[in-house]
């Protein structure tokens, strides 16, 4: 998720998205990646930056690894 960083707005967006998906029978993981995004004007100019992208890739790799492990455990039962 990327957002302008206004207070707890990331948590509000997450909660709304979670409720929307759950109403459609889907699930949203509680572990999500947060990255400040560029806002209108000069605030946070240059975001997301290369460091943010590196961190996003690490987070995604961790999620993929956790998913793979959970699938292996499912089939081993």
mmCIF file of the N, C-alpha and C atoms, coordinates in Angstrom:
data_MODEL
# 
_entry.id   MODEL 
# 
loop_
_atom_site.group_PDB 
_atom_site.id 
_atom_site.type_symbol 
_atom_site.label_atom_id 
_atom_site.label_alt_id 
_atom_site.label_comp_id 
_atom_site.label_asym_id 
_atom_site.label_entity_id 
_atom_site.label_seq_id 
_atom_site.pdbx_PDB_ins_code 
_atom_site.Cartn_x 
_atom_site.Cartn_y 
_atom_site.Cartn_z 
_atom_site.occupancy 
_atom_site.B_iso_or_equiv 
_atom_site.pdbx_formal_charge 
_atom_site.auth_seq_id 
_atom_site.auth_comp_id 
_atom_site.auth_asym_id 
_atom_site.auth_atom_id 
_atom_site.pdbx_PDB_model_num 
ATOM 1   N N  . UNK A 1 1  ? 0.853   -1.162  0.000  1.00 0.00 ? 1  UNK A N  1 
ATOM 2   C CA . UNK A 1 1  ? 0.000   0.000   0.000  1.00 0.00 ? 1  UNK A CA 1 
ATOM 3   C C  . UNK A 1 1  ? 0.901   1.227   0.000  1.00 0.00 ? 1  UNK A C  1 
ATOM 4   N N  . UNK A 1 2  ? 0.552   2.188   -0.766 1.00 0.00 ? 2  UNK A N  1 
ATOM 5   C CA . UNK A 1 2  ? 1.251   3.465   -0.724 1.00 0.00 ? 2  UNK A CA 1 
ATOM 6   C C  . UNK A 1 2  ? 0.228   4.555   -0.452 1.00 0.00 ? 2  UNK A C  1 
ATOM 7   N N  . UNK A 1 3  ? 0.638   5.505   0.351  1.00 0.00 ? 3  UNK A N  1 
ATOM 8   C CA . UNK A 1 3  ? -0.291  6.569   0.723  1.00 0.00 ? 3  UNK A CA 1 
ATOM 9   C C  . UNK A 1 3  ? 0.486   7.809   1.114  1.00 0.00 ? 3  UNK A C  1 
ATOM 10  N N  . UNK A 1 4  ? -0.194  8.919   1.255  1.00 0.00 ? 4  UNK A N  1 
ATOM 11  C CA . UNK A 1 4  ? 0.446   10.193  1.543  1.00 0.00 ? 4  UNK A CA 1 
ATOM 12  C C  . UNK A 1 4  ? 0.955   10.336  2.959  1.00 0.00 ? 4  UNK A C  1 
ATOM 13  N N  . UNK A 1 5  ? 0.575   9.446   3.849  1.00 0.00 ? 5  UNK A N  1 
ATOM 14  C CA . UNK A 1 5  ? 1.112   9.466   5.205  1.00 0.00 ? 5  UNK A CA 1 
ATOM 15  C C  . UNK A 1 5  ? 0.328   10.314  6.167  1.00 0.00 ? 5  UNK A C  1 
ATOM 16  N N  . UNK A 1 6  ? -0.943  10.564  5.910  1.00 0.00 ? 6  UNK A N  1 
ATOM 17  C CA . UNK A 1 6  ? -1.764  11.384  6.794  1.00 0.00 ? 6  UNK A CA 1 
ATOM 18  C C  . UNK A 1 6  ? -2.275  10.610  7.987  1.00 0.00 ? 6  UNK A C  1 
ATOM 19  N N  . UNK A 1 7  ? -1.600  10.723  9.124  1.00 0.00 ? 7  UNK A N  1 
ATOM 20  C CA . UNK A 1 7  ? -2.074  10.074  10.344 1.00 0.00 ? 7  UNK A CA 1 
ATOM 21  C C  . UNK A 1 7  ? -2.207  8.572   10.192 1.00 0.00 ? 7  UNK A C  1 
ATOM 22  N N  . UNK A 1 8  ? -3.370  8.061   10.567 1.00 0.00 ? 8  UNK A N  1 
ATOM 23  C CA . UNK A 1 8  ? -3.626  6.618   10.491 1.00 0.00 ? 8  UNK A CA 1 
ATOM 24  C C  . UNK A 1 8  ? -4.397  6.253   9.230  1.00 0.00 ? 8  UNK A C  1 
ATOM 25  N N  . UNK A 1 9  ? -4.258  7.047   8.186  1.00 0.00 ? 9  UNK A N  1 
ATOM 26  C CA . UNK A 1 9  ? -5.036  6.800   6.974  1.00 0.00 ? 9  UNK A CA 1 
ATOM 27  C C  . UNK A 1 9  ? -4.749  5.432   6.368  1.00 0.00 ? 9  UNK A C  1 
ATOM 28  N N  . UNK A 1 10 ? -3.517  4.909   6.534  1.00 0.00 ? 10 UNK A N  1 
ATOM 29  C CA . UNK A 1 10 ? -3.218  3.574   6.010  1.00 0.00 ? 10 UNK A CA 1 
ATOM 30  C C  . UNK A 1 10 ? -4.076  2.525   6.706  1.00 0.00 ? 10 UNK A C  1 
ATOM 31  N N  . UNK A 1 11 ? -4.269  2.677   8.003  1.00 0.00 ? 11 UNK A N  1 
ATOM 32  C CA . UNK A 1 11 ? -5.093  1.725   8.750  1.00 0.00 ? 11 UNK A CA 1 
ATOM 33  C C  . UNK A 1 11 ? -6.562  1.825   8.341  1.00 0.00 ? 11 UNK A C  1 
ATOM 34  N N  . UNK A 1 12 ? -7.030  3.027   8.072  1.00 0.00 ? 12 UNK A N  1 
ATOM 35  C CA . UNK A 1 12 ? -8.412  3.210   7.624  1.00 0.00 ? 12 UNK A CA 1 
ATOM 36  C C  . UNK A 1 12 ? -8.637  2.571   6.259  1.00 0.00 ? 12 UNK A C  1 
ATOM 37  N N  . UNK A 1 13 ? -7.697  2.792   5.342  1.00 0.00 ? 13 UNK A N  1 
ATOM 38  C CA . UNK A 1 13 ? -7.800  2.205   4.012  1.00 0.00 ? 13 UNK A CA 1 
ATOM 39  C C  . UNK A 1 13 ? -7.747  0.684   4.108  1.00 0.00 ? 13 UNK A C  1 
ATOM 40  N N  . UNK A 1 14 ? -6.830  0.172   4.915  1.00 0.00 ? 14 UNK A N  1 
ATOM 41  C CA . UNK A 1 14 ? -6.724  -1.273  5.091  1.00 0.00 ? 14 UNK A CA 1 
ATOM 42  C C  . UNK A 1 14 ? -8.042  -1.847  5.598  1.00 0.00 ? 14 UNK A C  1 
ATOM 43  N N  . UNK A 1 15 ? -8.625  -1.207  6.607  1.00 0.00 ? 15 UNK A N  1 
ATOM 44  C CA . UNK A 1 15 ? -9.874  -1.705  7.186  1.00 0.00 ? 15 UNK A CA 1 
ATOM 45  C C  . UNK A 1 15 ? -11.011 -1.691  6.150  1.00 0.00 ? 15 UNK A C  1 
ATOM 46  N N  . UNK A 1 16 ? -11.103 -0.625  5.376  1.00 0.00 ? 16 UNK A N  1 
ATOM 47  C CA . UNK A 1 16 ? -12.145 -0.555  4.339  1.00 0.00 ? 16 UNK A CA 1 
ATOM 48  C C  . UNK A 1 16 ? -11.943 -1.627  3.278  1.00 0.00 ? 16 UNK A C  1 
ATOM 49  N N  . UNK A 1 17 ? -10.704 -1.817  2.861  1.00 0.00 ? 17 UNK A N  1 
ATOM 50  C CA . UNK A 1 17 ? -10.404 -2.838  1.857  1.00 0.00 ? 17 UNK A CA 1 
ATOM 51  C C  . UNK A 1 17 ? -10.720 -4.229  2.406  1.00 0.00 ? 17 UNK A C  1 
ATOM 52  N N  . UNK A 1 18 ? -10.358 -4.459  3.657  1.00 0.00 ? 18 UNK A N  1 
ATOM 53  C CA . UNK A 1 18 ? -10.618 -5.750  4.304  1.00 0.00 ? 18 UNK A CA 1 
ATOM 54  C C  . UNK A 1 18 ? -12.117 -6.043  4.329  1.00 0.00 ? 18 UNK A C  1 
ATOM 55  N N  . UNK A 1 19 ? -12.913 -5.070  4.754  1.00 0.00 ? 19 UNK A N  1 
ATOM 56  C CA . UNK A 1 19 ? -14.361 -5.261  4.812  1.00 0.00 ? 19 UNK A CA 1 
ATOM 57  C C  . UNK A 1 19 ? -14.953 -5.508  3.427  1.00 0.00 ? 19 UNK A C  1 
ATOM 58  N N  . UNK A 1 20 ? -14.470 -4.764  2.440  1.00 0.00 ? 20 UNK A N  1 
ATOM 59  C CA . UNK A 1 20 ? -14.952 -4.931  1.067  1.00 0.00 ? 20 UNK A CA 1 
ATOM 60  C C  . UNK A 1 20 ? -14.648 -6.335  0.552  1.00 0.00 ? 20 UNK A C  1 
ATOM 61  N N  . UNK A 1 21 ? -13.418 -6.786  0.746  1.00 0.00 ? 21 UNK A N  1 
ATOM 62  C CA . UNK A 1 21 ? -13.041 -8.113  0.264  1.00 0.00 ? 21 UNK A CA 1 
ATOM 63  C C  . UNK A 1 21 ? -13.776 -9.218  1.013  1.00 0.00 ? 21 UNK A C  1 
ATOM 64  N N  . UNK A 1 22 ? -13.897 -9.064  2.338  1.00 0.00 ? 22 UNK A N  1 
ATOM 65  C CA . UNK A 1 22 ? -14.599 -10.080 3.117  1.00 0.00 ? 22 UNK A CA 1 
ATOM 66  C C  . UNK A 1 22 ? -16.062 -10.190 2.701  1.00 0.00 ? 22 UNK A C  1 
ATOM 67  N N  . UNK A 1 23 ? -16.676 -9.076  2.317  1.00 0.00 ? 23 UNK A N  1 
ATOM 68  C CA . UNK A 1 23 ? -18.067 -9.123  1.865  1.00 0.00 ? 23 UNK A CA 1 
ATOM 69  C C  . UNK A 1 23 ? -18.207 -9.909  0.561  1.00 0.00 ? 23 UNK A C  1 
ATOM 70  N N  . UNK A 1 24 ? -17.083 -10.098 -0.130 1.00 0.00 ? 24 UNK A N  1 
ATOM 71  C CA . UNK A 1 24 ? -17.072 -10.853 -1.389 1.00 0.00 ? 24 UNK A CA 1 
ATOM 72  C C  . UNK A 1 24 ? -16.460 -12.239 -1.198 1.00 0.00 ? 24 UNK A C  1 
ATOM 73  N N  . UNK A 1 25 ? -16.294 -12.638 0.074  1.00 0.00 ? 25 UNK A N  1 
ATOM 74  C CA . UNK A 1 25 ? -15.766 -13.968 0.369  1.00 0.00 ? 25 UNK A CA 1 
ATOM 75  C C  . UNK A 1 25 ? -14.265 -14.094 0.235  1.00 0.00 ? 25 UNK A C  1 
ATOM 76  N N  . UNK A 1 26 ? -13.560 -12.979 0.188  1.00 0.00 ? 26 UNK A N  1 
ATOM 77  C CA . UNK A 1 26 ? -12.104 -12.988 0.052  1.00 0.00 ? 26 UNK A CA 1 
ATOM 78  C C  . UNK A 1 26 ? -11.450 -12.636 1.378  1.00 0.00 ? 26 UNK A C  1 
ATOM 79  N N  . UNK A 1 27 ? -10.144 -12.793 1.444  1.00 0.00 ? 27 UNK A N  1 
ATOM 80  C CA . UNK A 1 27 ? -9.404  -12.529 2.663  1.00 0.00 ? 27 UNK A CA 1 
ATOM 81  C C  . UNK A 1 27 ? -8.242  -11.590 2.355  1.00 0.00 ? 27 UNK A C  1 
ATOM 82  N N  . UNK A 1 28 ? -7.957  -10.686 3.274  1.00 0.00 ? 28 UNK A N  1 
ATOM 83  C CA . UNK A 1 28 ? -6.824  -9.773  3.138  1.00 0.00 ? 28 UNK A CA 1 
ATOM 84  C C  . UNK A 1 28 ? -5.846  -10.067 4.269  1.00 0.00 ? 28 UNK A C  1 
ATOM 85  N N  . UNK A 1 29 ? -4.592  -10.292 3.929  1.00 0.00 ? 29 UNK A N  1 
ATOM 86  C CA . UNK A 1 29 ? -3.588  -10.583 4.949  1.00 0.00 ? 29 UNK A CA 1 
ATOM 87  C C  . UNK A 1 29 ? -3.360  -9.372  5.842  1.00 0.00 ? 29 UNK A C  1 
ATOM 88  N N  . UNK A 1 30 ? -3.160  -9.621  7.115  1.00 0.00 ? 30 UNK A N  1 
ATOM 89  C CA . UNK A 1 30 ? -2.920  -8.532  8.063  1.00 0.00 ? 30 UNK A CA 1 
ATOM 90  C C  . UNK A 1 30 ? -1.514  -7.962  7.917  1.00 0.00 ? 30 UNK A C  1 
ATOM 91  N N  . UNK A 1 31 ? -0.603  -8.736  7.354  1.00 0.00 ? 31 UNK A N  1 
ATOM 92  C CA . UNK A 1 31 ? 0.771   -8.288  7.154  1.00 0.00 ? 31 UNK A CA 1 
ATOM 93  C C  . UNK A 1 31 ? 0.856   -7.613  5.797  1.00 0.00 ? 31 UNK A C  1 
ATOM 94  N N  . UNK A 1 32 ? 0.904   -6.291  5.809  1.00 0.00 ? 32 UNK A N  1 
ATOM 95  C CA . UNK A 1 32 ? 0.967   -5.576  4.540  1.00 0.00 ? 32 UNK A CA 1 
ATOM 96  C C  . UNK A 1 32 ? 2.150   -4.631  4.530  1.00 0.00 ? 32 UNK A C  1 
ATOM 97  N N  . UNK A 1 33 ? 2.614   -4.320  3.342  1.00 0.00 ? 33 UNK A N  1 
ATOM 98  C CA . UNK A 1 33 ? 3.763   -3.439  3.162  1.00 0.00 ? 33 UNK A CA 1 
ATOM 99  C C  . UNK A 1 33 ? 3.267   -2.014  2.982  1.00 0.00 ? 33 UNK A C  1 
ATOM 100 N N  . UNK A 1 34 ? 3.881   -1.106  3.715  1.00 0.00 ? 34 UNK A N  1 
ATOM 101 C CA . UNK A 1 34 ? 3.489   0.300   3.651  1.00 0.00 ? 34 UNK A CA 1 
ATOM 102 C C  . UNK A 1 34 ? 4.663   1.115   3.105  1.00 0.00 ? 34 UNK A C  1 
ATOM 103 N N  . UNK A 1 35 ? 4.344   1.973   2.184  1.00 0.00 ? 35 UNK A N  1 
ATOM 104 C CA . UNK A 1 35 ? 5.348   2.840   1.590  1.00 0.00 ? 35 UNK A CA 1 
ATOM 105 C C  . UNK A 1 35 ? 4.735   4.221   1.402  1.00 0.00 ? 35 UNK A C  1 
ATOM 106 N N  . UNK A 1 36 ? 5.418   5.238   1.855  1.00 0.00 ? 36 UNK A N  1 
ATOM 107 C CA . UNK A 1 36 ? 4.934   6.594   1.622  1.00 0.00 ? 36 UNK A CA 1 
ATOM 108 C C  . UNK A 1 36 ? 4.939   6.869   0.126  1.00 0.00 ? 36 UNK A C  1 
ATOM 109 N N  . UNK A 1 37 ? 3.913   7.521   -0.323 1.00 0.00 ? 37 UNK A N  1 
ATOM 110 C CA . UNK A 1 37 ? 3.808   7.862   -1.736 1.00 0.00 ? 37 UNK A CA 1 
ATOM 111 C C  . UNK A 1 37 ? 3.963   9.344   -1.951 1.00 0.00 ? 37 UNK A C  1 
ATOM 112 N N  . UNK A 1 38 ? 4.163   9.719   -3.164 1.00 0.00 ? 38 UNK A N  1 
ATOM 113 C CA . UNK A 1 38 ? 4.272   11.136  -3.519 1.00 0.00 ? 38 UNK A CA 1 
ATOM 114 C C  . UNK A 1 38 ? 2.916   11.805  -3.316 1.00 0.00 ? 38 UNK A C  1 
ATOM 115 N N  . UNK A 1 39 ? 2.944   12.961  -2.725 1.00 0.00 ? 39 UNK A N  1 
ATOM 116 C CA . UNK A 1 39 ? 1.710   13.723  -2.543 1.00 0.00 ? 39 UNK A CA 1 
ATOM 117 C C  . UNK A 1 39 ? 1.694   14.868  -3.547 1.00 0.00 ? 39 UNK A C  1 
ATOM 118 N N  . UNK A 1 40 ? 0.614   15.563  -3.594 1.00 0.00 ? 40 UNK A N  1 
ATOM 119 C CA . UNK A 1 40 ? 0.551   16.739  -4.456 1.00 0.00 ? 40 UNK A CA 1 
ATOM 120 C C  . UNK A 1 40 ? 1.537   17.773  -3.942 1.00 0.00 ? 40 UNK A C  1 
ATOM 121 N N  . UNK A 1 41 ? 2.206   18.413  -4.813 1.00 0.00 ? 41 UNK A N  1 
ATOM 122 C CA . UNK A 1 41 ? 3.191   19.404  -4.395 1.00 0.00 ? 41 UNK A CA 1 
ATOM 123 C C  . UNK A 1 41 ? 4.563   18.776  -4.210 1.00 0.00 ? 41 UNK A C  1 
ATOM 124 N N  . UNK A 1 42 ? 5.310   19.298  -3.225 1.00 0.00 ? 42 UNK A N  1 
ATOM 125 C CA . UNK A 1 42 ? 6.695   18.857  -3.039 1.00 0.00 ? 42 UNK A CA 1 
ATOM 126 C C  . UNK A 1 42 ? 6.867   17.833  -1.929 1.00 0.00 ? 42 UNK A C  1 
ATOM 127 N N  . UNK A 1 43 ? 5.827   17.610  -1.146 1.00 0.00 ? 43 UNK A N  1 
ATOM 128 C CA . UNK A 1 43 ? 5.951   16.659  -0.040 1.00 0.00 ? 43 UNK A CA 1 
ATOM 129 C C  . UNK A 1 43 ? 6.265   15.264  -0.562 1.00 0.00 ? 43 UNK A C  1 
ATOM 130 N N  . UNK A 1 44 ? 7.244   14.661  0.049  1.00 0.00 ? 44 UNK A N  1 
ATOM 131 C CA . UNK A 1 44 ? 7.660   13.293  -0.281 1.00 0.00 ? 44 UNK A CA 1 
ATOM 132 C C  . UNK A 1 44 ? 8.023   13.114  -1.754 1.00 0.00 ? 44 UNK A C  1 
ATOM 133 N N  . UNK A 1 45 ? 8.546   14.131  -2.346 1.00 0.00 ? 45 UNK A N  1 
ATOM 134 C CA . UNK A 1 45 ? 8.963   14.054  -3.746 1.00 0.00 ? 45 UNK A CA 1 
ATOM 135 C C  . UNK A 1 45 ? 10.007  12.940  -3.890 1.00 0.00 ? 45 UNK A C  1 
ATOM 136 N N  . UNK A 1 46 ? 9.872   12.174  -4.939 1.00 0.00 ? 46 UNK A N  1 
ATOM 137 C CA . UNK A 1 46 ? 10.815  11.083  -5.184 1.00 0.00 ? 46 UNK A CA 1 
ATOM 138 C C  . UNK A 1 46 ? 10.417  9.774   -4.514 1.00 0.00 ? 46 UNK A C  1 
ATOM 139 N N  . UNK A 1 47 ? 9.234   9.721   -3.927 1.00 0.00 ? 47 UNK A N  1 
ATOM 140 C CA . UNK A 1 47 ? 8.760   8.492   -3.292 1.00 0.00 ? 47 UNK A CA 1 
ATOM 141 C C  . UNK A 1 47 ? 7.703   7.858   -4.166 1.00 0.00 ? 47 UNK A C  1 
ATOM 142 N N  . UNK A 1 48 ? 7.593   6.603   -4.244 1.00 0.00 ? 48 UNK A N  1 
ATOM 143 C CA . UNK A 1 48 ? 8.536   5.649   -3.674 1.00 0.00 ? 48 UNK A CA 1 
ATOM 144 C C  . UNK A 1 48 ? 9.887   5.722   -4.386 1.00 0.00 ? 48 UNK A C  1 
ATOM 145 N N  . UNK A 1 49 ? 10.937  5.468   -3.620 1.00 0.00 ? 49 UNK A N  1 
ATOM 146 C CA . UNK A 1 49 ? 12.288  5.529   -4.174 1.00 0.00 ? 49 UNK A CA 1 
ATOM 147 C C  . UNK A 1 49 ? 12.873  4.115   -4.274 1.00 0.00 ? 49 UNK A C  1 
ATOM 148 N N  . UNK A 1 50 ? 14.129  4.024   -4.683 1.00 0.00 ? 50 UNK A N  1 
ATOM 149 C CA . UNK A 1 50 ? 14.750  2.709   -4.879 1.00 0.00 ? 50 UNK A CA 1 
ATOM 150 C C  . UNK A 1 50 ? 14.783  1.906   -3.586 1.00 0.00 ? 50 UNK A C  1 
ATOM 151 N N  . UNK A 1 51 ? 15.040  2.554   -2.464 1.00 0.00 ? 51 UNK A N  1 
ATOM 152 C CA . UNK A 1 51 ? 15.030  1.857   -1.176 1.00 0.00 ? 51 UNK A CA 1 
ATOM 153 C C  . UNK A 1 51 ? 13.656  1.289   -0.855 1.00 0.00 ? 51 UNK A C  1 
ATOM 154 N N  . UNK A 1 52 ? 12.614  2.061   -1.167 1.00 0.00 ? 52 UNK A N  1 
ATOM 155 C CA . UNK A 1 52 ? 11.249  1.575   -0.965 1.00 0.00 ? 52 UNK A CA 1 
ATOM 156 C C  . UNK A 1 52 ? 10.986  0.337   -1.820 1.00 0.00 ? 52 UNK A C  1 
ATOM 157 N N  . UNK A 1 53 ? 11.468  0.362   -3.057 1.00 0.00 ? 53 UNK A N  1 
ATOM 158 C CA . UNK A 1 53 ? 11.261  -0.776  -3.958 1.00 0.00 ? 53 UNK A CA 1 
ATOM 159 C C  . UNK A 1 53 ? 12.014  -2.012  -3.481 1.00 0.00 ? 53 UNK A C  1 
ATOM 160 N N  . UNK A 1 54 ? 13.219  -1.811  -2.954 1.00 0.00 ? 54 UNK A N  1 
ATOM 161 C CA . UNK A 1 54 ? 13.987  -2.931  -2.387 1.00 0.00 ? 54 UNK A CA 1 
ATOM 162 C C  . UNK A 1 54 ? 13.215  -3.549  -1.226 1.00 0.00 ? 54 UNK A C  1 
ATOM 163 N N  . UNK A 1 55 ? 12.694  -2.697  -0.349 1.00 0.00 ? 55 UNK A N  1 
ATOM 164 C CA . UNK A 1 55 ? 11.929  -3.186  0.797  1.00 0.00 ? 55 UNK A CA 1 
ATOM 165 C C  . UNK A 1 55 ? 10.650  -3.888  0.359  1.00 0.00 ? 55 UNK A C  1 
ATOM 166 N N  . UNK A 1 56 ? 10.002  -3.398  -0.676 1.00 0.00 ? 56 UNK A N  1 
ATOM 167 C CA . UNK A 1 56 ? 8.794   -4.033  -1.201 1.00 0.00 ? 56 UNK A CA 1 
ATOM 168 C C  . UNK A 1 56 ? 9.118   -5.422  -1.756 1.00 0.00 ? 56 UNK A C  1 
ATOM 169 N N  . UNK A 1 57 ? 10.240  -5.538  -2.453 1.00 0.00 ? 57 UNK A N  1 
ATOM 170 C CA . UNK A 1 57 ? 10.644  -6.835  -2.990 1.00 0.00 ? 57 UNK A CA 1 
ATOM 171 C C  . UNK A 1 57 ? 10.929  -7.829  -1.869 1.00 0.00 ? 57 UNK A C  1 
ATOM 172 N N  . UNK A 1 58 ? 11.603  -7.363  -0.807 1.00 0.00 ? 58 UNK A N  1 
ATOM 173 C CA . UNK A 1 58 ? 11.890  -8.234  0.341  1.00 0.00 ? 58 UNK A CA 1 
ATOM 174 C C  . UNK A 1 58 ? 10.596  -8.703  0.984  1.00 0.00 ? 58 UNK A C  1 
ATOM 175 N N  . UNK A 1 59 ? 9.652   -7.782  1.158  1.00 0.00 ? 59 UNK A N  1 
ATOM 176 C CA . UNK A 1 59 ? 8.374   -8.131  1.756  1.00 0.00 ? 59 UNK A CA 1 
ATOM 177 C C  . UNK A 1 59 ? 7.638   -9.151  0.884  1.00 0.00 ? 59 UNK A C  1 
ATOM 178 N N  . UNK A 1 60 ? 7.622   -8.927  -0.423 1.00 0.00 ? 60 UNK A N  1 
ATOM 179 C CA . UNK A 1 60 ? 6.937   -9.842  -1.341 1.00 0.00 ? 60 UNK A CA 1 
ATOM 180 C C  . UNK A 1 60 ? 7.588   -11.223 -1.325 1.00 0.00 ? 60 UNK A C  1 
ATOM 181 N N  . UNK A 1 61 ? 8.908   -11.271 -1.273 1.00 0.00 ? 61 UNK A N  1 
ATOM 182 C CA . UNK A 1 61 ? 9.609   -12.561 -1.217 1.00 0.00 ? 61 UNK A CA 1 
ATOM 183 C C  . UNK A 1 61 ? 9.256   -13.303 0.070  1.00 0.00 ? 61 UNK A C  1 
ATOM 184 N N  . UNK A 1 62 ? 9.167   -12.577 1.165  1.00 0.00 ? 62 UNK A N  1 
ATOM 185 C CA . UNK A 1 62 ? 8.782   -13.185 2.444  1.00 0.00 ? 62 UNK A CA 1 
ATOM 186 C C  . UNK A 1 62 ? 7.365   -13.750 2.358  1.00 0.00 ? 62 UNK A C  1 
ATOM 187 N N  . UNK A 1 63 ? 6.455   -12.999 1.749  1.00 0.00 ? 63 UNK A N  1 
ATOM 188 C CA . UNK A 1 63 ? 5.073   -13.459 1.610  1.00 0.00 ? 63 UNK A CA 1 
ATOM 189 C C  . UNK A 1 63 ? 5.010   -14.718 0.741  1.00 0.00 ? 63 UNK A C  1 
ATOM 190 N N  . UNK A 1 64 ? 5.760   -14.720 -0.348 1.00 0.00 ? 64 UNK A N  1 
ATOM 191 C CA . UNK A 1 64 ? 5.777   -15.882 -1.244 1.00 0.00 ? 64 UNK A CA 1 
ATOM 192 C C  . UNK A 1 64 ? 6.345   -17.100 -0.519 1.00 0.00 ? 64 UNK A C  1 
ATOM 193 N N  . UNK A 1 65 ? 7.397   -16.899 0.260  1.00 0.00 ? 65 UNK A N  1 
ATOM 194 C CA . UNK A 1 65 ? 8.008   -17.987 1.019  1.00 0.00 ? 65 UNK A CA 1 
ATOM 195 C C  . UNK A 1 65 ? 7.023   -18.537 2.054  1.00 0.00 ? 65 UNK A C  1 
ATOM 196 N N  . UNK A 1 66 ? 6.335   -17.652 2.762  1.00 0.00 ? 66 UNK A N  1 
ATOM 197 C CA . UNK A 1 66 ? 5.351   -18.089 3.756  1.00 0.00 ? 66 UNK A CA 1 
ATOM 198 C C  . UNK A 1 66 ? 4.221   -18.871 3.090  1.00 0.00 ? 66 UNK A C  1 
ATOM 199 N N  . UNK A 1 67 ? 3.784   -18.416 1.923  1.00 0.00 ? 67 UNK A N  1 
ATOM 200 C CA . UNK A 1 67 ? 2.718   -19.098 1.197  1.00 0.00 ? 67 UNK A CA 1 
ATOM 201 C C  . UNK A 1 67 ? 3.178   -20.491 0.769  1.00 0.00 ? 67 UNK A C  1 
ATOM 202 N N  . UNK A 1 68 ? 4.389   -20.555 0.251  1.00 0.00 ? 68 UNK A N  1 
ATOM 203 C CA . UNK A 1 68 ? 4.925   -21.845 -0.194 1.00 0.00 ? 68 UNK A CA 1 
ATOM 204 C C  . UNK A 1 68 ? 5.005   -22.815 0.979  1.00 0.00 ? 68 UNK A C  1 
ATOM 205 N N  . UNK A 1 69 ? 5.475   -22.349 2.118  1.00 0.00 ? 69 UNK A N  1 
ATOM 206 C CA . UNK A 1 69 ? 5.559   -23.210 3.308  1.00 0.00 ? 69 UNK A CA 1 
ATOM 207 C C  . UNK A 1 69 ? 4.180   -23.675 3.754  1.00 0.00 ? 69 UNK A C  1 
ATOM 208 N N  . UNK A 1 70 ? 3.201   -22.778 3.722  1.00 0.00 ? 70 UNK A N  1 
ATOM 209 C CA . UNK A 1 70 ? 1.856   -23.165 4.145  1.00 0.00 ? 70 UNK A CA 1 
ATOM 210 C C  . UNK A 1 70 ? 1.260   -24.191 3.193  1.00 0.00 ? 70 UNK A C  1 
ATOM 211 N N  . UNK A 1 71 ? 1.550   -24.074 1.904  1.00 0.00 ? 71 UNK A N  1 
ATOM 212 C CA . UNK A 1 71 ? 1.063   -25.054 0.934  1.00 0.00 ? 71 UNK A CA 1 
ATOM 213 C C  . UNK A 1 71 ? 1.737   -26.414 1.138  1.00 0.00 ? 71 UNK A C  1 
ATOM 214 N N  . UNK A 1 72 ? 3.029   -26.396 1.430  1.00 0.00 ? 72 UNK A N  1 
ATOM 215 C CA . UNK A 1 72 ? 3.739   -27.649 1.691  1.00 0.00 ? 72 UNK A CA 1 
ATOM 216 C C  . UNK A 1 72 ? 3.166   -28.325 2.937  1.00 0.00 ? 72 UNK A C  1 
ATOM 217 N N  . UNK A 1 73 ? 2.909   -27.554 3.978  1.00 0.00 ? 73 UNK A N  1 
ATOM 218 C CA . UNK A 1 73 ? 2.345   -28.110 5.204  1.00 0.00 ? 73 UNK A CA 1 
ATOM 219 C C  . UNK A 1 73 ? 0.960   -28.689 4.948  1.00 0.00 ? 73 UNK A C  1 
ATOM 220 N N  . UNK A 1 74 ? 0.190   -28.039 4.107  1.00 0.00 ? 74 UNK A N  1 
ATOM 221 C CA . UNK A 1 74 ? -1.152  -28.506 3.783  1.00 0.00 ? 74 UNK A CA 1 
ATOM 222 C C  . UNK A 1 74 ? -1.110  -29.876 3.126  1.00 0.00 ? 74 UNK A C  1 
ATOM 223 N N  . UNK A 1 75 ? -0.159  -30.064 2.203  1.00 0.00 ? 75 UNK A N  1 
ATOM 224 C CA . UNK A 1 75 ? -0.069  -31.324 1.493  1.00 0.00 ? 75 UNK A CA 1 
ATOM 225 C C  . UNK A 1 75 ? 0.617   -32.424 2.296  1.00 0.00 ? 75 UNK A C  1 
ATOM 226 N N  . UNK A 1 76 ? 1.363   -32.032 3.343  1.00 0.00 ? 76 UNK A N  1 
ATOM 227 C CA . UNK A 1 76 ? 2.041   -33.020 4.183  1.00 0.00 ? 76 UNK A CA 1 
ATOM 228 C C  . UNK A 1 76 ? 1.109   -33.587 5.248  1.00 0.00 ? 76 UNK A C  1 
ATOM 229 N N  . UNK A 1 77 ? -0.022  -32.961 5.457  1.00 0.00 ? 77 UNK A N  1 
ATOM 230 C CA . UNK A 1 77 ? -0.947  -33.428 6.496  1.00 0.00 ? 77 UNK A CA 1 
ATOM 231 C C  . UNK A 1 77 ? -1.711  -34.643 6.056  1.00 0.00 ? 77 UNK A C  1 
# 
